[in-house]
């Protein structure tokens, strides 16, 4: 059974940093492209960053230079390092796995990030 479990969210001051982690169980990690999405209250879920199984990365335009996505295949974990956090980064952050064999997309339960003054 595939499970994605995020952690690392919390309350952080404006300009601070957080590192989110997402551990994937179910033997799909090494073959899957992984992504981080976020959803703020009253807004649609949006892409933050994506990393392919080969390590190629894509970022939302407004994230560039502040966030870094990475993966550790040995630990079946994808990370999102977030620096210079802004109020508008407040959202629930979700981990996503795109498994190519069956074309299945998996989601984690989300982790709340709140940026305070």
C-alpha positions, 0 to 999 in steps of 0.5 A, a space after each residue: 500500500 502506498 502512503 505519503 507522509 509529510 512533516 516539517 510544517 509549522 509556525 515560522 516568522 517572516 523571512 525564516 526557513 522551514 524544511 518539509 519532508 515527505 516519506 513514501 512507502 510502497 516501493 514506488 519512490 524510485 520510479 516516480 516523479 515527485 512534487 510539492 503543491 500548496 493550497 491556501 484558504 480560498 484558493 486552488 491547489 498550485 504547484 510549488 516544485 517538482 523533481 523527476 526520478 532522474 533529478 530534474 527540477 521544475 519550480 513555480 515562477 514565484 518560488 525560484 531562488 527561495 525554495 529547493 526541492 530534492 530527493 533521497 532515493 535511499 530514504 524514499 524521501 523528498 524534501 522542500 527547503 523553504 527560505 525567505 518565507 513570506 506571508 503569502 507562503 502560508 498554506 497547506 503543503 502537499 506531497 505528490 507522487 506520479 507513478 508511471 507504471 499504472 499512471 496513478 497519482 498519490 497525495 499525502 495528507 498535507 502539512 500546515 505552514 504558517 508565516 507570522 509577523 
